[in-house]
Amino acid sequence: MYLGETWQGEKISQYVQNLIEQVQSDENIKVLLNADIQNVDGFVGNFKTTVQTDGESVLEHGVTIIACGAMEFKPDNFLYGLDPRVMTGLELQDKLKADRAFDACRTAVFVQCVGSRIAERPYCSKVCCTRSIKSALELKSIHPELDIFILYRDLRSYGLREDLYRKARDQGIKFVRYNNECGLTVAAVENGLDISFTDRVLRRPMVINSDLLILASAIVPQKNNPLAQLYKVTQNDDGFFAEAHVKLRPNEFATDGVFVCGLAHAPKPIDESISQAQAAASRAVTLLSSLELSVSGMVALIDPNFCSLCGVCVSVCPYSAPKFNEKTGKAEIQPTLCKGCGLCAASCRSGAIHLKGFDTGQIMAMIESFMFEEAVGMTNVE
């Protein structure tokens, strides 16, 4: 845990340590460390997850909550990794938490949006602005004489966090907006680090000589996360897990019984992660407390007499609803997994699959009814 406290001054380490102790002491919670998920079978209320630890074991569970988090982006520019005076925001927090003094520092510079809001990662990482201001205030409290600059393209300490910005300005922390189109470079010189940029307001090149450079790195997820394929859930273009509906089902996936929370879903501060985790847990408990679960009646159905064992339906279904029957060898649909998308019915070469409510006869009857109503309407008009 790198962060020492929230933007409001709440102690994070103590809170997390209490959670760890509660989890480890609870007899109903089993913790598997350094475990890999090998395979997932089943559906809501009846998942079977194969986990590899010291040996291989199968966990039977009713719901799944994906909270795999995200990582801090490790820059490949601005001399990061080449000069010890250049560090990320989390690395600075780790040093502050360890009470490592910066007595020799005269100037510190923060650079925002490192790895964010670029073509590769067009999203805002949301927490960087507030964390940089918070860290700058911590440095200022340790060394009041320290000159601190925050270089930004756009700055957003949203909500009540705006108070931190005002406090930083009052304490002499300088905020400078630079022109990203003109670039920003860092060079190691004899007396420190030269940060060169173009001031967006003055429209002229500027150089700040600094003893410390802190990069506000992006929050990055694991793209092509194997959990997405195992649990049949989707990731967006940025690599974060995509919920079923941003407003109506913000904690759920299209796959029933699978939920998401925290940084696995999107960049967010600690308080929002906790709120979303509580929401996901509440939805999970709702399912677990049910004696029966209703499924949609609009599901696919396979006529085994026409099934040619081609396996197209098994390969194209995004929800793994079709499977081969071990006894007959013919394909069959698992109704609890089927979402009624009709992809298998449209792909079946033998015409063995029918989507309930959308058989050919039913569709033709709808068309005939519509055409009849149109004809009657035209007759009445005449």
Contacts in CASP RR format, 6 or more apart in sequence:
PFRMAT RR
TARGET T0000
AUTHOR 0000-0000-0000
METHOD contacts of the structure
MODEL  1
MYLGETWQGEKISQYVQNLIEQVQSDENIKVLLNADIQNVDGFVGNFKTT
VQTDGESVLEHGVTIIACGAMEFKPDNFLYGLDPRVMTGLELQDKLKADR
AFDACRTAVFVQCVGSRIAERPYCSKVCCTRSIKSALELKSIHPELDIFI
LYRDLRSYGLREDLYRKARDQGIKFVRYNNECGLTVAAVENGLDISFTDR
VLRRPMVINSDLLILASAIVPQKNNPLAQLYKVTQNDDGFFAEAHVKLRP
NEFATDGVFVCGLAHAPKPIDESISQAQAAASRAVTLLSSLELSVSGMVA
LIDPNFCSLCGVCVSVCPYSAPKFNEKTGKAEIQPTLCKGCGLCAASCRS
GAIHLKGFDTGQIMAMIESFMFEEAVGMTNVE
1 12 0 8 1.000
1 13 0 8 1.000
1 16 0 8 1.000
2 90 0 8 1.000
2 91 0 8 1.000
2 93 0 8 1.000
2 94 0 8 1.000
2 97 0 8 1.000
3 12 0 8 1.000
3 90 0 8 1.000
3 93 0 8 1.000
3 131 0 8 1.000
3 270 0 8 1.000
4 11 0 8 1.000
4 12 0 8 1.000
4 13 0 8 1.000
4 93 0 8 1.000
4 96 0 8 1.000
4 97 0 8 1.000
5 11 0 8 1.000
5 12 0 8 1.000
6 12 0 8 1.000
6 269 0 8 1.000
6 270 0 8 1.000
6 271 0 8 1.000
7 130 0 8 1.000
7 131 0 8 1.000
7 134 0 8 1.000
7 161 0 8 1.000
7 164 0 8 1.000
7 269 0 8 1.000
12 270 0 8 1.000
13 97 0 8 1.000
23 29 0 8 1.000
23 31 0 8 1.000
24 31 0 8 1.000
32 51 0 8 1.000
32 53 0 8 1.000
33 53 0 8 1.000
34 53 0 8 1.000
35 51 0 8 1.000
35 52 0 8 1.000
35 53 0 8 1.000
36 51 0 8 1.000
36 52 0 8 1.000
36 53 0 8 1.000
37 49 0 8 1.000
37 50 0 8 1.000
37 51 0 8 1.000
37 52 0 8 1.000
37 226 0 8 1.000
37 227 0 8 1.000
37 230 0 8 1.000
38 50 0 8 1.000
38 51 0 8 1.000
38 52 0 8 1.000
38 56 0 8 1.000
39 49 0 8 1.000
39 50 0 8 1.000
39 230 0 8 1.000
40 47 0 8 1.000
40 48 0 8 1.000
40 49 0 8 1.000
40 50 0 8 1.000
40 230 0 8 1.000
40 231 0 8 1.000
41 47 0 8 1.000
41 48 0 8 1.000
41 49 0 8 1.000
42 48 0 8 1.000
42 334 0 8 1.000
42 337 0 8 1.000
43 256 0 8 1.000
43 334 0 8 1.000
43 336 0 8 1.000
43 337 0 8 1.000
44 62 0 8 1.000
44 63 0 8 1.000
44 255 0 8 1.000
44 256 0 8 1.000
44 257 0 8 1.000
44 258 0 8 1.000
44 287 0 8 1.000
44 293 0 8 1.000
44 336 0 8 1.000
45 61 0 8 1.000
45 62 0 8 1.000
45 63 0 8 1.000
45 257 0 8 1.000
45 287 0 8 1.000
45 288 0 8 1.000
45 293 0 8 1.000
46 60 0 8 1.000
46 62 0 8 1.000
46 336 0 8 1.000
47 59 0 8 1.000
47 60 0 8 1.000
47 61 0 8 1.000
47 62 0 8 1.000
47 63 0 8 1.000
47 64 0 8 1.000
48 58 0 8 1.000
48 59 0 8 1.000
48 60 0 8 1.000
49 58 0 8 1.000
49 59 0 8 1.000
49 61 0 8 1.000
49 64 0 8 1.000
50 56 0 8 1.000
50 57 0 8 1.000
50 58 0 8 1.000
50 59 0 8 1.000
51 57 0 8 1.000
51 58 0 8 1.000
51 59 0 8 1.000
62 257 0 8 1.000
62 287 0 8 1.000
62 288 0 8 1.000
63 257 0 8 1.000
63 258 0 8 1.000
63 259 0 8 1.000
63 284 0 8 1.000
63 287 0 8 1.000
63 288 0 8 1.000
64 231 0 8 1.000
64 257 0 8 1.000
64 258 0 8 1.000
64 259 0 8 1.000
65 258 0 8 1.000
65 259 0 8 1.000
65 260 0 8 1.000
65 261 0 8 1.000
65 277 0 8 1.000
65 280 0 8 1.000
65 281 0 8 1.000
65 284 0 8 1.000
66 227 0 8 1.000
66 231 0 8 1.000
66 233 0 8 1.000
66 241 0 8 1.000
66 258 0 8 1.000
66 259 0 8 1.000
66 260 0 8 1.000
66 261 0 8 1.000
66 264 0 8 1.000
67 260 0 8 1.000
67 261 0 8 1.000
67 262 0 8 1.000
67 264 0 8 1.000
67 277 0 8 1.000
67 280 0 8 1.000
68 222 0 8 1.000
68 225 0 8 1.000
68 227 0 8 1.000
68 264 0 8 1.000
69 221 0 8 1.000
69 262 0 8 1.000
69 263 0 8 1.000
69 264 0 8 1.000
70 219 0 8 1.000
70 220 0 8 1.000
70 221 0 8 1.000
70 222 0 8 1.000
70 240 0 8 1.000
70 263 0 8 1.000
70 264 0 8 1.000
70 267 0 8 1.000
71 219 0 8 1.000
71 220 0 8 1.000
71 221 0 8 1.000
71 222 0 8 1.000
72 88 0 8 1.000
72 89 0 8 1.000
72 90 0 8 1.000
72 217 0 8 1.000
72 218 0 8 1.000
72 219 0 8 1.000
72 220 0 8 1.000
73 114 0 8 1.000
73 115 0 8 1.000
73 116 0 8 1.000
73 121 0 8 1.000
73 217 0 8 1.000
73 218 0 8 1.000
73 219 0 8 1.000
73 220 0 8 1.000
74 80 0 8 1.000
74 88 0 8 1.000
74 217 0 8 1.000
75 88 0 8 1.000
75 114 0 8 1.000
75 115 0 8 1.000
75 215 0 8 1.000
75 217 0 8 1.000
77 186 0 8 1.000
78 86 0 8 1.000
78 111 0 8 1.000
78 114 0 8 1.000
78 184 0 8 1.000
78 185 0 8 1.000
78 186 0 8 1.000
78 213 0 8 1.000
78 215 0 8 1.000
79 86 0 8 1.000
79 186 0 8 1.000
79 187 0 8 1.000
79 188 0 8 1.000
79 193 0 8 1.000
79 213 0 8 1.000
80 86 0 8 1.000
80 87 0 8 1.000
80 88 0 8 1.000
80 215 0 8 1.000
83 188 0 8 1.000
83 193 0 8 1.000
85 192 0 8 1.000
85 193 0 8 1.000
85 211 0 8 1.000
85 212 0 8 1.000
85 213 0 8 1.000
86 186 0 8 1.000
86 193 0 8 1.000
86 213 0 8 1.000
86 215 0 8 1.000
87 95 0 8 1.000
87 212 0 8 1.000
87 213 0 8 1.000
87 214 0 8 1.000
87 215 0 8 1.000
88 114 0 8 1.000
88 214 0 8 1.000
88 215 0 8 1.000
88 216 0 8 1.000
88 217 0 8 1.000
89 131 0 8 1.000
89 132 0 8 1.000
89 135 0 8 1.000
89 214 0 8 1.000
89 215 0 8 1.000
89 216 0 8 1.000
89 217 0 8 1.000
90 217 0 8 1.000
92 135 0 8 1.000
92 214 0 8 1.000
93 131 0 8 1.000
93 135 0 8 1.000
95 102 0 8 1.000
96 135 0 8 1.000
96 138 0 8 1.000
96 139 0 8 1.000
96 142 0 8 1.000
101 142 0 8 1.000
102 108 0 8 1.000
102 139 0 8 1.000
102 142 0 8 1.000
102 143 0 8 1.000
102 146 0 8 1.000
102 211 0 8 1.000
102 212 0 8 1.000
103 143 0 8 1.000
104 211 0 8 1.000
105 143 0 8 1.000
105 146 0 8 1.000
105 211 0 8 1.000
105 212 0 8 1.000
106 146 0 8 1.000
106 147 0 8 1.000
106 211 0 8 1.000
107 146 0 8 1.000
107 147 0 8 1.000
107 148 0 8 1.000
107 149 0 8 1.000
107 208 0 8 1.000
107 209 0 8 1.000
107 210 0 8 1.000
107 211 0 8 1.000
107 212 0 8 1.000
108 136 0 8 1.000
108 139 0 8 1.000
108 146 0 8 1.000
108 147 0 8 1.000
108 148 0 8 1.000
108 149 0 8 1.000
108 210 0 8 1.000
108 211 0 8 1.000
108 212 0 8 1.000
108 213 0 8 1.000
108 214 0 8 1.000
109 148 0 8 1.000
109 149 0 8 1.000
109 150 0 8 1.000
109 151 0 8 1.000
109 193 0 8 1.000
109 195 0 8 1.000
109 208 0 8 1.000
109 210 0 8 1.000
109 212 0 8 1.000
109 213 0 8 1.000
109 214 0 8 1.000
110 132 0 8 1.000
110 135 0 8 1.000
110 136 0 8 1.000
110 148 0 8 1.000
110 149 0 8 1.000
110 150 0 8 1.000
110 151 0 8 1.000
110 214 0 8 1.000
110 215 0 8 1.000
110 216 0 8 1.000
111 151 0 8 1.000
111 184 0 8 1.000
111 195 0 8 1.000
111 213 0 8 1.000
111 214 0 8 1.000
111 215 0 8 1.000
111 216 0 8 1.000
112 128 0 8 1.000
112 129 0 8 1.000
112 132 0 8 1.000
112 150 0 8 1.000
112 151 0 8 1.000
112 152 0 8 1.000
112 153 0 8 1.000
112 155 0 8 1.000
112 216 0 8 1.000
113 124 0 8 1.000
113 128 0 8 1.000
113 152 0 8 1.000
113 153 0 8 1.000
113 154 0 8 1.000
113 180 0 8 1.000
113 216 0 8 1.000
113 218 0 8 1.000
114 215 0 8 1.000
114 216 0 8 1.000
114 217 0 8 1.000
114 218 0 8 1.000
115 121 0 8 1.000
115 217 0 8 1.000
115 218 0 8 1.000
116 123 0 8 1.000
116 124 0 8 1.000
116 125 0 8 1.000
116 128 0 8 1.000
116 218 0 8 1.000
116 219 0 8 1.000
117 123 0 8 1.000
117 124 0 8 1.000
117 153 0 8 1.000
121 218 0 8 1.000
121 220 0 8 1.000
121 238 0 8 1.000
122 238 0 8 1.000
123 238 0 8 1.000
123 267 0 8 1.000
124 156 0 8 1.000
124 267 0 8 1.000
125 216 0 8 1.000
125 217 0 8 1.000
125 218 0 8 1.000
125 219 0 8 1.000
125 267 0 8 1.000
126 219 0 8 1.000
126 266 0 8 1.000
126 267 0 8 1.000
126 268 0 8 1.000
126 269 0 8 1.000
127 219 0 8 1.000
127 267 0 8 1.000
127 268 0 8 1.000
127 269 0 8 1.000
128 216 0 8 1.000
128 217 0 8 1.000
128 218 0 8 1.000
129 152 0 8 1.000
129 155 0 8 1.000
129 156 0 8 1.000
129 157 0 8 1.000
129 216 0 8 1.000
130 157 0 8 1.000
130 161 0 8 1.000
130 164 0 8 1.000
130 269 0 8 1.000
131 216 0 8 1.000
132 150 0 8 1.000
132 214 0 8 1.000
132 216 0 8 1.000
133 150 0 8 1.000
133 157 0 8 1.000
133 161 0 8 1.000
133 164 0 8 1.000
133 165 0 8 1.000
133 168 0 8 1.000
133 173 0 8 1.000
134 164 0 8 1.000
135 214 0 8 1.000
136 148 0 8 1.000
136 150 0 8 1.000
136 168 0 8 1.000
136 173 0 8 1.000
137 164 0 8 1.000
137 167 0 8 1.000
137 168 0 8 1.000
137 171 0 8 1.000
137 173 0 8 1.000
139 146 0 8 1.000
139 148 0 8 1.000
140 146 0 8 1.000
140 148 0 8 1.000
140 168 0 8 1.000
140 171 0 8 1.000
140 172 0 8 1.000
140 173 0 8 1.000
147 174 0 8 1.000
148 172 0 8 1.000
148 173 0 8 1.000
148 174 0 8 1.000
149 173 0 8 1.000
149 174 0 8 1.000
149 175 0 8 1.000
149 176 0 8 1.000
149 208 0 8 1.000
149 210 0 8 1.000
150 168 0 8 1.000
150 173 0 8 1.000
150 174 0 8 1.000
150 175 0 8 1.000
150 176 0 8 1.000
151 176 0 8 1.000
151 177 0 8 1.000
151 178 0 8 1.000
151 184 0 8 1.000
151 195 0 8 1.000
151 197 0 8 1.000
152 175 0 8 1.000
152 176 0 8 1.000
152 177 0 8 1.000
152 178 0 8 1.000
153 177 0 8 1.000
153 178 0 8 1.000
153 180 0 8 1.000
154 177 0 8 1.000
155 165 0 8 1.000
155 175 0 8 1.000
155 177 0 8 1.000
157 164 0 8 1.000
157 165 0 8 1.000
165 175 0 8 1.000
168 175 0 8 1.000
169 175 0 8 1.000
176 197 0 8 1.000
176 199 0 8 1.000
176 206 0 8 1.000
177 199 0 8 1.000
177 200 0 8 1.000
177 201 0 8 1.000
178 184 0 8 1.000
178 197 0 8 1.000
178 198 0 8 1.000
178 199 0 8 1.000
178 200 0 8 1.000
179 197 0 8 1.000
179 198 0 8 1.000
179 199 0 8 1.000
179 200 0 8 1.000
179 203 0 8 1.000
182 197 0 8 1.000
182 198 0 8 1.000
182 205 0 8 1.000
183 197 0 8 1.000
183 198 0 8 1.000
184 195 0 8 1.000
184 196 0 8 1.000
184 197 0 8 1.000
185 195 0 8 1.000
185 196 0 8 1.000
185 197 0 8 1.000
186 193 0 8 1.000
186 194 0 8 1.000
186 195 0 8 1.000
186 196 0 8 1.000
186 213 0 8 1.000
187 193 0 8 1.000
187 194 0 8 1.000
187 196 0 8 1.000
188 194 0 8 1.000
189 209 0 8 1.000
191 209 0 8 1.000
192 209 0 8 1.000
192 210 0 8 1.000
192 211 0 8 1.000
193 209 0 8 1.000
193 210 0 8 1.000
193 211 0 8 1.000
193 212 0 8 1.000
193 213 0 8 1.000
194 207 0 8 1.000
194 208 0 8 1.000
194 209 0 8 1.000
194 210 0 8 1.000
195 207 0 8 1.000
195 208 0 8 1.000
195 209 0 8 1.000
195 210 0 8 1.000
195 213 0 8 1.000
196 205 0 8 1.000
196 206 0 8 1.000
196 207 0 8 1.000
197 205 0 8 1.000
197 206 0 8 1.000
198 204 0 8 1.000
198 205 0 8 1.000
198 206 0 8 1.000
199 205 0 8 1.000
199 206 0 8 1.000
219 263 0 8 1.000
219 267 0 8 1.000
221 235 0 8 1.000
221 238 0 8 1.000
221 239 0 8 1.000
221 240 0 8 1.000
221 241 0 8 1.000
221 263 0 8 1.000
221 264 0 8 1.000
222 239 0 8 1.000
223 235 0 8 1.000
223 239 0 8 1.000
224 235 0 8 1.000
225 235 0 8 1.000
225 239 0 8 1.000
225 241 0 8 1.000
227 233 0 8 1.000
228 234 0 8 1.000
228 235 0 8 1.000
228 241 0 8 1.000
231 253 0 8 1.000
231 255 0 8 1.000
231 258 0 8 1.000
232 255 0 8 1.000
232 258 0 8 1.000
232 318 0 8 1.000
232 319 0 8 1.000
232 320 0 8 1.000
233 241 0 8 1.000
233 242 0 8 1.000
233 253 0 8 1.000
233 254 0 8 1.000
233 255 0 8 1.000
233 258 0 8 1.000
233 260 0 8 1.000
234 241 0 8 1.000
234 242 0 8 1.000
234 253 0 8 1.000
234 254 0 8 1.000
235 241 0 8 1.000
235 242 0 8 1.000
236 242 0 8 1.000
240 264 0 8 1.000
240 265 0 8 1.000
240 266 0 8 1.000
241 253 0 8 1.000
241 260 0 8 1.000
241 264 0 8 1.000
241 265 0 8 1.000
242 253 0 8 1.000
243 249 0 8 1.000
243 250 0 8 1.000
243 251 0 8 1.000
243 252 0 8 1.000
243 253 0 8 1.000
243 260 0 8 1.000
243 265 0 8 1.000
244 252 0 8 1.000
244 253 0 8 1.000
244 254 0 8 1.000
245 252 0 8 1.000
250 276 0 8 1.000
250 279 0 8 1.000
251 259 0 8 1.000
251 260 0 8 1.000
251 261 0 8 1.000
251 276 0 8 1.000
251 279 0 8 1.000
251 280 0 8 1.000
251 283 0 8 1.000
252 258 0 8 1.000
252 259 0 8 1.000
252 260 0 8 1.000
252 283 0 8 1.000
253 259 0 8 1.000
253 260 0 8 1.000
254 319 0 8 1.000
254 339 0 8 1.000
255 319 0 8 1.000
256 293 0 8 1.000
256 336 0 8 1.000
257 284 0 8 1.000
257 287 0 8 1.000
259 280 0 8 1.000
259 283 0 8 1.000
259 284 0 8 1.000
260 280 0 8 1.000
261 273 0 8 1.000
261 276 0 8 1.000
261 277 0 8 1.000
261 279 0 8 1.000
261 280 0 8 1.000
262 268 0 8 1.000
262 272 0 8 1.000
262 273 0 8 1.000
262 276 0 8 1.000
262 277 0 8 1.000
263 273 0 8 1.000
265 276 0 8 1.000
268 276 0 8 1.000
287 293 0 8 1.000
293 336 0 8 1.000
295 335 0 8 1.000
295 336 0 8 1.000
296 338 0 8 1.000
296 339 0 8 1.000
296 340 0 8 1.000
297 335 0 8 1.000
297 356 0 8 1.000
298 340 0 8 1.000
298 355 0 8 1.000
298 356 0 8 1.000
298 357 0 8 1.000
298 358 0 8 1.000
299 321 0 8 1.000
299 333 0 8 1.000
299 335 0 8 1.000
299 338 0 8 1.000
299 340 0 8 1.000
299 355 0 8 1.000
299 356 0 8 1.000
300 321 0 8 1.000
300 322 0 8 1.000
300 333 0 8 1.000
300 338 0 8 1.000
300 340 0 8 1.000
300 342 0 8 1.000
300 344 0 8 1.000
300 345 0 8 1.000
300 353 0 8 1.000
300 354 0 8 1.000
300 355 0 8 1.000
300 356 0 8 1.000
301 333 0 8 1.000
301 353 0 8 1.000
301 354 0 8 1.000
301 355 0 8 1.000
301 356 0 8 1.000
302 313 0 8 1.000
302 322 0 8 1.000
302 330 0 8 1.000
302 331 0 8 1.000
302 332 0 8 1.000
302 333 0 8 1.000
302 352 0 8 1.000
302 353 0 8 1.000
302 354 0 8 1.000
303 352 0 8 1.000
303 353 0 8 1.000
303 354 0 8 1.000
304 325 0 8 1.000
304 328 0 8 1.000
304 330 0 8 1.000
304 331 0 8 1.000
304 332 0 8 1.000
304 352 0 8 1.000
305 352 0 8 1.000
306 350 0 8 1.000
306 351 0 8 1.000
306 352 0 8 1.000
307 330 0 8 1.000
307 331 0 8 1.000
307 350 0 8 1.000
307 352 0 8 1.000
308 349 0 8 1.000
308 350 0 8 1.000
308 352 0 8 1.000
309 324 0 8 1.000
309 329 0 8 1.000
309 330 0 8 1.000
309 331 0 8 1.000
310 349 0 8 1.000
310 350 0 8 1.000
311 322 0 8 1.000
311 324 0 8 1.000
311 331 0 8 1.000
312 344 0 8 1.000
312 347 0 8 1.000
312 348 0 8 1.000
312 349 0 8 1.000
313 322 0 8 1.000
313 331 0 8 1.000
313 344 0 8 1.000
313 347 0 8 1.000
313 348 0 8 1.000
313 353 0 8 1.000
314 322 0 8 1.000
314 323 0 8 1.000
314 324 0 8 1.000
314 331 0 8 1.000
316 343 0 8 1.000
316 344 0 8 1.000
316 347 0 8 1.000
317 343 0 8 1.000
317 344 0 8 1.000
318 341 0 8 1.000
318 343 0 8 1.000
319 337 0 8 1.000
319 338 0 8 1.000
319 339 0 8 1.000
319 341 0 8 1.000
320 334 0 8 1.000
320 337 0 8 1.000
321 333 0 8 1.000
321 334 0 8 1.000
321 335 0 8 1.000
321 337 0 8 1.000
321 338 0 8 1.000
321 339 0 8 1.000
321 344 0 8 1.000
322 331 0 8 1.000
322 332 0 8 1.000
322 333 0 8 1.000
322 334 0 8 1.000
322 344 0 8 1.000
323 331 0 8 1.000
323 332 0 8 1.000
323 334 0 8 1.000
324 330 0 8 1.000
324 331 0 8 1.000
324 332 0 8 1.000
325 331 0 8 1.000
325 332 0 8 1.000
331 352 0 8 1.000
333 344 0 8 1.000
333 353 0 8 1.000
340 355 0 8 1.000
342 355 0 8 1.000
342 358 0 8 1.000
344 353 0 8 1.000
345 351 0 8 1.000
345 353 0 8 1.000
345 354 0 8 1.000
345 355 0 8 1.000
345 358 0 8 1.000
END
